Amino acid sequence: MRSPGLFWLVVLILPPIVALTLLPPFGQRMVTLIGVYALMGLGYQLIFGYLGALNLAQGALFGVGAYATALLAPALGGLALPVALVAAACLAAIVGGPLLRLQSHYFALATLALASIVNLVAVHAETLTGGANGLAGFTRGLPRGPVLLAVVWACLIVLVLATAALVRGRVGEQARLLRQAPLLAATLGIDGGRWRFAAFVVAGALAGLAGGFSAALSGVVSPEATGFSIMVLCLTSVVLGGTRHPMGAVLGAALAVGLPELLRDFQGAWLLAYAVATLAVVLWAPDGLAGLADRLRGARAAEAPTPAWPALLTSDAGPRQLRVEQVVKRFGGVEALAGVSFTLARGEIVGLIGPNGSGKTTLLNVISGLERADDGTIALDQRPITPLPAHAIAWAGVGRTFQARLLEGETRRAELARALSVRPAFLLLDEPAAGATDRERADLVETLRGLRDAGLGLLVVDHDIELLSRLSDRLVCLDRGRLLAVGRPAEVRADPRVRASFLGLDEAA
């Protein structure tokens, strides 16, 4: 994520100053409305932009904040606004647990159902919400006019700067990993569920605050505040402004508020003109208006940090042995692992060999928690880790690399450095020499030996039997999910079953 910089800081601060000093009341109202929608969009960036989850309940939570303000303002006055934030956040926290267990389009549909329920309550709970007529006459004690404009934009400026600072460092990198490579993130100890829950609640809180400000601005709250049109406006403005740019929500809100006003001369065709203008932005500015402005200014996006090789590779504390005992994994009627057992000690390299489809990668997935074993036990010393999720297994002491590169442009050494960043006691490597030159393979052997000498236990999958024979203290051979042989490299390579299965020597069959 880019730092706002002086240019964007001026753009962010200028609208309220111009509005308060130069614009008439109608212009001030438009600038206030831009700030309101920008607050809602800023929250939506957290869950949709940074984590890639399509939440369709943001508009409904905006309505919850509006109704909370309308109901509480007669008694609390201006304090109803922070209560609106809390009300929307509490609803998001209550429903977030079950909703966030769902993935992809199922999550989107579930949040759409939540939005529909909120809208139905707004329409039919007449004694509370006023039904279709809504609520009015509650604005006494709420900020109005220039004061409301100043409060809205003060909140927006502080939150934009705080969000930019927060996601520019380690937090932003973890969010990028969760969005681009969730499996990799899990093996680095990043709890995706906790991240999504926190983002969902904070997004809901900002939507509630924006809804409260909207109620103070309009003086009326009706079921339309919870309707899907608000959600469409939020989604459209964030996409057009820039989903992961600090100023994306602000520019998108300005477009969403200003463009319909500019196109009013089109009368009934203004919506078509709005759609054409929106399509133009999508086609010619895929990173949003903020990204387009940065390109035109020649500003460069911040590059993802390259993982540095850790000074301290591991700790003397922690587990001393990884034990795999009678592990079974089935996919439907296919038994990918059938009672596999072996051990891996600290300061040891074990090579895992076998033909394609023998279960090597599945075994790594089960050990690292990306797949759940159907039977058997995996333990660090005497502590079973089989029931733990992947991020907890990573913190318990098991690191992991992947055969396919999950992040574009990342080198094998950078991937290895990233895996070592959690200081694992045991490291699982899937095809670390794939595509490497002879020189790179030689360097890899020296690197892995250095990790072993530093006290790590390494389980290495590779098809290069010569490399593994030079590198490993022991070899484990699988065939169709079953353990064929375990022992020193020369012993395993001499085993007739290994020669027949993996080495393809027919005379040994």
N, C-alpha and C positions, 0 to 999 in steps of 0.2 A: 504494500500500500504506500502511496506517495505521502510525503509530508505536505501539509497545506502550503507552506512557503508564504513569502510576503505578498505575492500577487493574489493568492486566494484569500489571505487574511483581509486584504483590502476589500475584495469582492464580498466577503462575508459580513464585514462591519458596515459597509457603505449603505446598503438598503435602509436599515432603520434610521441612520443619520439623515439621509435624504428625505425619507418619509416624514420624519418629525420636524424638519426645518423648512421643507419646500412644498410638500404635497398637501392637497385638500383632504377633508375627511374621507372621501371615497377612496383616494389613493392610499391613505393610511390603512384603511380597511383591507385593501388588496394586499398590501405588504404584510399585514398581520396574518392574513389567511395563508400567504406563502410560508410564513414562519410556522404556522400550525401544521400544514401538510408536510413541511420539511422535518418537523419533529417526528411525525408518524413514520415518514420514510426513513429517517435515520435509524429508528428502531428496527424497521424492516430489513435494512441492510445487514444487520447483525445475523439474522437467521437465514435470510435468502441470499444475500450477497456473499458473505464470508463463509457460510457453512453449506450453501447450496440446497437448503430445504424449502420447498414451495409451501409456505404457510398462507392459507386462504382465510384465516380468522383475524388478521390484523385489523381489518375494517370493523369487525364486530367488537373487538376490544376497544377500538376508538369510540364506538357507540356506548360501551359500558362506562367509559370515563365521562362521556357527555351526560348520561343519565345520572351517574353518581353526583356530578356537580350540580345538576338541576335539582336533585332531591335534597342535597345537604347544604346548598348555599344559603337558604333562608335561615338556617340555624348556625352555620359555621362561617359564613361569609367567604373570604378569600382562602381560608383553610380548606375549603371544599376541593380546591385544585390539587393539593398534594394527596388528599384522600382519594381523589379520582385515580391518581397514579397507583396508589396502593390497591384499590379495588380491582383494577384491570390486571395488576400483577398477581394478586391472589387468585383470580379466576384462571389465569394462565398457569400458575403453579399447581392448582388443583387438577386441571385437565391435562397438564403437560406430561405427567408421568406415563399414563396409558397411551396418549397420542404419539409420543416420541418413541414408543416401542415399534411403531409402524415405519416402514421404509418407503421411499420413492413416492409413487402416485397414491399409495394407500394412505400415507400421511397427509397428502394434499386433500384427498377426499374426506378424511376424518376431520380436518380443520374446516373444510367447507360445510360439513354437517354441524359442527359447533357453531359456525356463523349463522346457519339457518335456525338453529335452536334459539340463539340470542335474539334474532330478529322476530321469531314467533312469540317469545316472551314479551318483547317490546310492543307487539301489536295486541296481544290478547290479555296481558296482565294490566287491565285498564285501571284498577284501583291504585296501582303503583306507578305505572308509566304514562297514564293518560290515554292509552290505546292509540288509535290512529291520529287523534288530535294532538297527542304529545303533551309536553309541559311548557309553560311560559310563566313570566312574571317572577322569576327567581334571581334576577341579576343584581338586586340590591346587596351591596357588600363585596361584589366581585369587581376586579379591575376592568375598566372600560376605556375606549378611545386610545389616546396616546399612551396612557399608563399601561394598558394591556399590550399595546405594540412593544413597548420597551421591555416588559416582563417576558413576553414570548421570545423576543430576539435575544435577550440576555441569556435565557435558558438555552436557546439554540446555539449561540456562539460558544458557550461554555461546553456544551455536550459534543459539538463537532470537534473542538480542539481536544477534548478529553478522549473521544473515540479514536481520533487520528493518532494521538500519542500512545494509546493502549495497544492498538493493533499494528503499530509500526515495528515493534520489537518481537520478543519471544512469543507473545500472545498471537500476533499476526502470523508468525511462521507456523505455529501449531494449528491455527485455523486453516492455513493453506494446505497443510498436510491432511487435515480431516476432509477438506473439500476435494483435493486432487487424488489422494492415495489413502483412503480410510484404513485399509489393511495395514499399510506401513505405519500409520499413526498409532494403531492399536499395539503393534509390536514395539513401539517406542514408549509405551506407558501412558499414552494420551487417552483419557476416558471420553470417548465421543458422546456417550449418553449424557454425561454430566455437562459437557460443553453445550450440547443442543438444548438441554433443559435450561441452563443459565441464559442462553441467548433468547430462547422462547419467552422466558419470564421478563427479561429486560426489554425485549421488543414490545411485549404487552404493556409494560409499565409506561414506556414512551408513547405508545398509542393511547393509553388512558389519559396521560397528561395532555396530549394533543386534543383529545376529545373534550376534556375539561375546558381548555382554552377556546375550542370551537363553540361550546355552549355559552361561554361568557361573551364571545364575539357576536353571535347571532341572537341570543336572548330566547331562543326557542330550541327545544329538542324533540324530535319526532322519530318514529321507527326508521325513517330514511337514514338517520345517523348510523344505524347498524346494517344498512343495506349493502348489497354486493357492489353497487356503484362506487362506494367509498373504497372498497378493496381494489377494484379495477384502477381507480385513480392512483392509489398507493403503489400498486405493482407497476403501472405504466410510468409513473414519474421516476421511480427508482431505476427502472431499466433505461429510460431515456437520459436521465442525468448521469448515471454511472453506478453500477451496483457495488463497486468496492473502492470508490473514490471518496475522500473526505467531503467533497463538495457535491457529490452526485445527488444526494437527496435534496439539497438546496436548489440546485439548478433545475432538477426535475420538477420540484414543486412550483418554481417560477414559471416553467413552461406550462404546467397543468393549469395554473391560475390565469396566467397572462394570455395564452394563445386563444382560448375561447373568447376573451374580451376583444382581442384584436380581430377576430374573425366574425364578429357579430354582424357586420355588413353583408355577410353571405346569407343572412336570414336562415331559411330552412336548410340550406346546404352547408351550414357552418360545421356540422359534424363530419361531413365528407371531407371538407378542407382540413379539419383537425386530423382526420385519419391519414390523409396524404402527407401532411407535415410530419406526423409521427413516423410514418413509414420511411420518409426521407432520412430522418435521424437514425433509425435502425439500420438502414442500408449503408449510409455514409459515415456513421459514427458508431461502430459496434461496441466501442468502449464507453459510449454515452457522450453527452455534451462536454462533461468535464475532461474526459480523455481526449476528445477532439481539440479542446482548447489547449491542453498541454502539448499535443503534437504540433499545433500551429505556433505555439510559443517556443518550440524546440526543447521543452522540458523532457527529461528522461525518467522513465518509471524506475522505481527502486528495484534492483535485482534481488532475487532470493539469495540469502546468505549461503555460502559454501561451508559445509560442516568441517570444522577444524579437528585435526587428530588430537584426541585428548592427551593431556600430559600424564594423567594417572589412568591407566587402562582398567584396573579393577581394584578391589579391596581384599585384604586378607580375610576380612569377616565375610559372613554369608555361607551359603551351602557349599559342601565339598563334593557332593555326588548327585548326578542326575540318574534316576532309576526308571526304566521303562519295563513294566511287568505285565505280560499277557494282554497287550493292548489290541483291541478289536475295533475296526471301523467299517461300517457297511453303508453303501449308497444304494438304497433299494435292495435288489436281490444280489448285488455285487459286493463281495467281501474284499474291500481294498486292503485291510490289514487283518491278519488272522493269528492272533496270539503272539505278537512280537515282544521279545524281551531282550534287553541288554542294559549295560551301565556305561556312564561316561563320567570320568573323574576330572577334577580340576588339574590343570597341567598336562592334559592328554589330548591328542587329536585322534578322533575316530572317523574313518572314511566310510560313507554309506554308498554301496554300489548295488547295481541290479539293472536288468533290462528296462526299456520303456514300459510303463504301466505296472511296474512292480510294487508301487506304493511309497516310493521314497519321499516325494513332495507331500503326499498325504500324511506321512509320519511326522514330517516337520510341522505341518499345519496343526496336527493334533497336539504335539508337544507344546507349541507356542500358543495354543488356545484359539486359533482361527477355525478349527473344527473341533467338535466335541466327540470324544471316544465313546463308543457304545458299550465297551466293557474294558476291564483292566485298570491299571493304576499307573500314573506318572507322578513321581515324587522328587522333591529336592531334599536330600537326606531322608528324614522320616516324615516330611510334610507333604501330603498329597496336594498337587496343583491341578488335578484333572477337573474339578468343578469350577476353577477360577476363570474369569474372562481374560481375554488376551492382554489387556492393559495391566491387569493385576499380576499376571505371569511375568510380564516384562519387568515390573518393579520387584518381583520376587527373585529375579536374577537370570532370566532367559532372554537373550537378544536374538535377532533374526535378520537375515537378508533374503532377497528373492531372486529367482531365476530371471524373470522379466524386470526390466528397470521401470519402476512405478512412477518416477519423476523424470520428465523429459530433460535430456541433456546432462543428467547427473552421472558422474563416472563411478566405476566400481569402488575406487578407493574412497570417494565421498560417501557412497552408500555404506561402506564398512565403517567409516568414521562416525556416521550418524547412528549406526547400530551400537557403537561403543559408547555413545554419549550418555547412556543410562547406566554405564559401568556394570555390565552383566558379568555373572560368574560363568555362564555357559553361552556359547554363541553357535547358532545354527546357520549354516551357509549353503544356499541352494545354487549350484552351478556357478561358483565365483569366478571360474576361469573361462566361462563361455565367451567365445569371440575374442579371446586374448591372444596376443602374439607370443612367440617363444620367450622374448625378453620379459613381457608382462607376466607370463606364467612363472618365470624364475623369481621375479620380484614378489609375486604372490606367495610363493613357497616360503621365502624369507620372512615376509610379513606375518604369515600365519604361525611360523615357528616362533617368531618373536612374541606373538600373543600367547602361545602355549607356555613359553618360558616366563611370561609375566604372571602366569597362574590361571589363565582361562582354560576352560574345557571346550573344545571345538568339535562339532559334528558337521562334517563336510560331505555334501553330495556332489559328485562329478562323474561324468562318463569317461574321463581320462584315467584309466586304471594305472598307467605308469606314473602320472602325477601323484595320485593318491597313495601309491605304493611307496614313493619316496617321502611323502609328507606324513603319512599316518603312523601312529603307534599300533593301531588295530584296524581291521576292516570288518564291516558288517554287510552281509550280502542278503538282499531280499529277492524273492521271485513270486510274482502274483500274490503279494501280501504276506508271504510266509518267510520265516527266517531260515535261510539255507546254511549259513556258516558265520561264525564269529571267531576271530583270532588274529594272530600276527599276519601282515600282508602276504608273506611267502606261504604260510599255511593255508590261508583262504584261497589264494590263487591256485594252489595245488589240489584243492578239493574237487573231485570229479563232478559233483553237482554244479559247482560254480563255473567250472570250465564249460560245462554243457549249456548252462542257462545264460550266463552273462558273457563269457568269452566266445561262445558260439563254436566250440570245438566239438564236432559231431562224434569224433572217435572217443570222447570222454563220456558220452551219453550212456 
